[in-house]
Structures are given as structure tokens and as C-alpha cells.
């Protein structure tokens, strides 16, 4: 078989975790203030671009305000948007080759001279799905980022807070297509229809093979069918926590507001923050911390 045929016939890559979530932002200071309130701390700056690295426990969030990124990713009228997710896989190069064989669209390299080149493919809208080697001898951040100080570990605001998943808005009757996309490229599978997480369970929920990450595909319904601003996009980041109510109390003590109205309110199985800094919201979902493999 040719190299492409071999890649096509190989199984989906084993996802081991989430390396980072990236936000594109025209107001990075304001977004940074929001992230600080939910427990993240700025620990590093990119050596040559307007990119910041925030960390909390095992979670990394990147705030990208580099003009080149904003030119390609920014949606009109939105100051902050989720622009990328990076999956940790066993062999990033092989995973990328397999994605190409299955028809994924490559992204042009964004790495400059002496910068790390991370393979990636086009995701929903203008987003990027990056592939990062799980078993690597170095941190990807050590090459391109300058740390603010020696303190690189950040205690989580509450124990066992972790990435749970992303809510993805999709077009009408597009659930099957996006389910196939994530299943064919990464082995995600739809969970049983009766399986629900959080307080907004609408849509199709996909789970990664490792059980460490979820995607909630949401089609427009009702008036949203006629909403010209309903774009296919990553709409919201969700954090998992074994204790939603305790996490809400800890975040509220830091000044984080939570939605409380006739339709949405905090419960033991989930909560959603009120809009902070130009409609940025985050979700909390009751979920046990997935086991992590040692690197």
C-alpha cells in the first residue's frame, strides 16, 4: 500500500487529553481579567507574537491577539472567541497524515524561524484543531514562550477542576455530518440520547475514546433558525468538577457571576456564568476527573 493508503487504513489516533484551548481576542487584557477570576494565572508570553499563556492545574489557555490570527479568525462583532483546541495524541505526525488521508483540510504553518511547528487541521468555522505529541521529552511552551517567573505550576481554584468539553453550534440538520467528522478523524462517538451533562443538555453529545473530553453539537431551534448571527463555531468552554456547588461558591468569591433566571440557574449537576467581558461565558458540569497517563 502507498503511504496515503496506509494512513487511511490506520485507526483513529488515541486522544490522551487536551493540551490547550485557544481564544482569539481583540481585548486580551479584559479576557485575561476574566480568566484570572475563574482561577487561571498568566505565566508566560510568546517570544515574538501577541500571545499569552494562562494556566490552572493541568489546564492551559492561550489568549491570541496577534494581528495575523485576528485577521483570519475574528468574527465581526465578537471580541473574544474560541479559535483552537489542541488534542494530545500518541503520534502527532501520524495523526496528521491520517487526517489528510481522510480528507481533512490542512492549515498553513504559522511557525516562524526557530519556532515550534504544531500540525493542525481546519475545524468548525475558522477554528483549528492542533495535534500535539503526548509522549514528548519537552514542553511545547519552553520553545516559544518566555515565562514571567520560575513559578510555572498554578494550583487550581478548587480540587480536580478540569476541561470537560466544548459546545459547538452547527447549522440546521448538520449533526450527522459533524458526528461523522469527529468519529472518522478522532474516534469520537455519540453518547446515548438519555445521557445528559450540565443544565443545558440539548443537542448531540460526543465523547472521546479516552472519556476525557466531550463535544456538544447544538443545532438552532425556534427563533435561532432565523438568527443571521448563528454561525457554526465553538460557542462555549465547559469545565468539569466533582463538586459544582463548591466550585460556584469559590468562583463567586472571586467575583464571578452566575446565571439565575427562570430558564437557567445553578444546580448540583451544572451552572453557567453570566456574561463577562463581551458575552464570554463558561459552563460547569458535574464530572469526575478523568485519569491521566504519565508522560
C-alpha positions in Angstrom: 0.0 0.0 0.0 1.0 3.6 -0.5 1.7 5.8 2.4 -1.6 7.5 2.0 -3.4 4.2 1.8 -1.6 3.0 5.0 -2.6 6.2 6.8 -6.2 5.8 5.6 -6.4 2.3 6.9 -5.0 3.0 10.3 -7.3 3.5 13.3 -8.1 7.0 14.7 -5.4 8.4 17.0 -5.7 7.8 20.7 -6.6 11.1 22.3 -4.8 11.3 25.7 -6.0 14.7 26.8 -6.3 18.4 25.9 -3.0 20.3 25.6 -4.7 23.8 25.4 -7.7 25.8 24.4 -7.0 29.0 22.5 -9.1 32.2 22.4 -8.6 34.8 19.8 -9.2 38.2 21.4 -9.2 41.9 20.4 -9.2 42.8 24.1 -6.7 40.4 25.7 -6.4 42.4 28.9 -10.1 42.2 29.6 -10.2 38.5 28.8 -7.2 37.9 31.0 -9.0 39.6 33.9 -11.9 37.2 33.4 -9.6 34.2 33.3 -7.9 35.3 36.5 -11.3 35.4 38.3 -12.0 31.8 37.4 -8.6 30.7 38.7 -6.1 31.0 35.8 -2.9 32.9 36.1 -0.7 34.5 33.4 2.6 32.6 33.4 4.2 33.3 30.0 4.3 35.5 26.9 5.2 34.4 23.4 8.7 35.4 22.4 7.7 37.1 19.1 3.9 37.4 19.0 1.0 38.9 20.9 0.1 35.6 22.6 -0.3 34.9 26.3 -0.3 31.6 28.2 -2.6 31.2 31.2 -2.6 28.1 33.4 -4.6 26.5 36.2 -3.8 23.0 37.4 -3.4 20.8 34.3 -5.2 23.2 32.1 -3.6 25.7 29.6 -5.5 28.5 28.0 -3.9 30.6 25.3 -5.1 34.2 24.5 -4.0 35.1 21.0 -4.3 38.7 19.9 -1.7 38.5 17.2 -2.9 40.6 14.2 -2.3 37.7 11.7 -4.6 35.4 13.8 -7.3 38.1 14.3 -7.3 38.7 10.5 -8.2 35.1 9.8 -10.2 34.1 12.9 -12.1 37.1 14.1 -15.8 37.2 13.6 -17.4 40.6 13.2 -18.8 42.0 16.4 -17.1 39.4 18.7 -14.2 40.5 20.8 -13.4 37.0 22.2 -13.9 33.7 20.5 -12.6 30.1 20.9 -10.2 29.7 18.0 -8.4 26.4 18.6 -8.3 23.2 20.6 -5.1 21.1 20.8 -5.5 17.3 21.3 -2.7 15.3 22.9 -2.2 12.2 20.8 0.4 9.4 20.8 2.0 10.3 17.4 1.0 13.8 16.1 2.7 13.3 12.8 0.9 10.0 12.1 -2.4 11.5 13.3 -2.0 14.5 10.9 -1.2 12.2 7.9 -4.2 10.1 8.7 -6.4 13.2 8.9 -5.1 14.3 5.5 -5.9 10.8 4.1 -9.4 11.1 5.4 -10.0 14.4 3.7 -9.2 17.0 6.4 -8.1 20.4 5.3 -4.6 21.4 6.3 -3.8 24.8 7.8 -0.7 26.8 6.6 2.1 26.8 9.1 2.1 29.7 11.5 5.5 29.0 12.9 8.3 31.5 12.3 12.0 30.8 12.3 13.2 28.8 15.3 9.5 28.3 16.4 7.8 25.0 17.1 5.6 23.9 14.2 2.5 22.1 15.6 0.4 20.2 12.9 -3.2 21.3 12.7 -6.3 20.9 10.6 -9.3 23.1 9.9 -12.1 22.7 12.5 -15.5 24.3 12.7 -15.8 27.8 11.2 -12.3 29.4 11.2 -11.0 27.3 14.1 -8.0 25.0 14.2 -7.6 21.5 15.7 -4.0 21.0 16.7 -2.3 17.7 17.3 0.4 17.6 20.0 2.6 14.6 20.9 1.5 13.3 24.3 4.8 11.5 25.0 7.3 14.2 24.3 10.6 14.9 26.0 9.9 18.7 26.4 7.2 21.2 27.0 5.9 22.9 23.8 5.8 26.2 25.7 9.5 26.1 26.6 10.4 26.8 23.0 8.1 29.7 22.0 7.3 31.3 25.3 9.1 33.4 27.9 8.0 32.6 31.5 7.2 35.6 33.7 8.9 33.9 36.7 10.0 30.5 38.0 6.5 29.6 39.2 5.1 27.6 36.4 2.6 25.4 38.3 -0.7 27.0 39.3 -2.9 25.4 42.0 -6.5 25.1 40.7 -9.1 27.2 42.4 -10.9 24.0 43.5 -9.6 20.5 43.5 -10.0 18.4 40.3 -11.2 21.2 38.1 -10.5 20.1 34.5 -11.5 20.6 30.9 -14.8 18.9 30.2 -15.6 19.9 26.6 -16.8 22.4 24.1 -20.2 23.4 23.0 -20.3 23.7 19.2 -23.0 25.5 17.3 -23.8 23.9 14.0 -26.1 24.5 11.1 -29.6 23.0 10.8 -29.6 19.2 10.2 -25.8 19.1 10.4 -25.5 16.9 13.4 -24.9 13.7 11.4 -22.1 15.4 9.3 -20.3 16.7 12.3 -20.7 13.4 14.1 -19.0 11.7 11.2 -16.3 14.3 11.1 -15.2 13.7 14.7 -15.8 10.0 14.5 -13.7 9.4 11.4 -10.8 11.7 12.3 -10.6 11.2 16.1 -12.8 8.3 17.1 -15.4 10.4 19.0 -18.7 8.6 19.4 -22.2 9.9 20.2 -23.3 9.1 23.7 -26.7 7.5 24.3 -29.6 10.0 23.9 -30.5 9.7 27.6 -27.0 10.7 28.7 -27.0 14.3 29.8 -24.4 16.6 31.4 -24.9 20.1 32.9 -28.0 22.2 32.8 -28.3 22.7 29.0 -28.4 19.2 27.7 -29.8 19.9 24.2 -28.1 18.5 21.2 -25.8 15.6 20.4 -23.0 14.8 22.9 -19.9 13.2 21.5 -17.3 11.5 23.8 -13.6 11.0 23.1 -12.4 7.4 23.2 -10.5 8.2 26.4 -13.5 9.7 28.1 -11.5 12.9 28.8 -13.3 15.3 26.5 -16.7 15.9 25.1 -18.3 17.9 22.3 -21.9 19.1 22.4 -23.3 19.7 18.9 -26.2 22.2 19.1 -28.4 22.9 16.1 -30.5 26.1 16.0 -34.2 25.7 17.1 -37.1 28.2 17.3 -36.1 31.8 16.6 -32.5 30.8 16.3 -33.3 29.2 12.9 -33.7 32.8 11.6 -30.8 34.2 13.5 -28.3 35.6 10.9 -25.6 35.6 13.7 -25.9 31.8 14.3 -22.6 30.7 12.9 -21.0 27.3 13.1 -18.4 27.8 15.8 -17.2 26.7 19.2 -19.6 28.6 21.4 -18.6 27.9 25.0 -16.0 26.1 27.1 -17.1 23.8 29.8 -15.1 22.8 32.9 -15.7 19.5 34.7 -15.8 19.4 38.5 -16.9 16.7 41.0 -18.5 19.5 43.1 -20.4 22.1 41.1 -21.8 23.9 44.1 -18.5 24.2 45.8 -16.9 25.4 42.6 -19.6 28.0 42.1 -19.0 29.3 45.7 -15.3 29.5 45.1 -15.7 31.4 41.8 -18.4 33.7 43.2 -16.0 34.6 45.9 -13.7 35.8 43.2 -16.4 38.0 41.7 -17.7 35.5 39.0 -21.4 36.0 38.4 -23.7 33.0 37.5 -26.9 33.0 35.6 -30.0 32.8 37.7 -33.3 33.2 36.0 -36.5 31.3 35.1 -34.7 29.2 32.5 -31.1 28.8 33.8 -29.9 28.5 37.4 -27.2 26.8 39.3 -27.9 23.2 40.3 -25.8 20.4 41.7 -25.1 19.0 38.2 -24.3 22.2 36.4 -24.0 26.0 36.2 -23.3 28.7 33.7 -21.6 32.0 34.4 -23.3 35.2 33.4 -21.7 37.1 30.5 -18.3 38.6 31.4 -16.4 40.9 29.0 -18.4 41.0 25.8 -20.6 37.9 26.3 -17.9 35.4 27.4 -19.5 32.6 29.4 -18.2 29.4 30.9 -20.0 26.3 31.9 -19.6 24.0 34.9 -20.5 20.3 34.6 -20.5 17.7 37.3 -17.9 15.2 36.2 -15.3 13.1 37.9 -11.7 13.9 37.0 -10.6 11.6 34.1 -7.5 9.5 34.8 -4.3 11.0 33.3 -1.5 8.9 32.0 2.1 9.8 33.0 4.2 11.3 30.2 
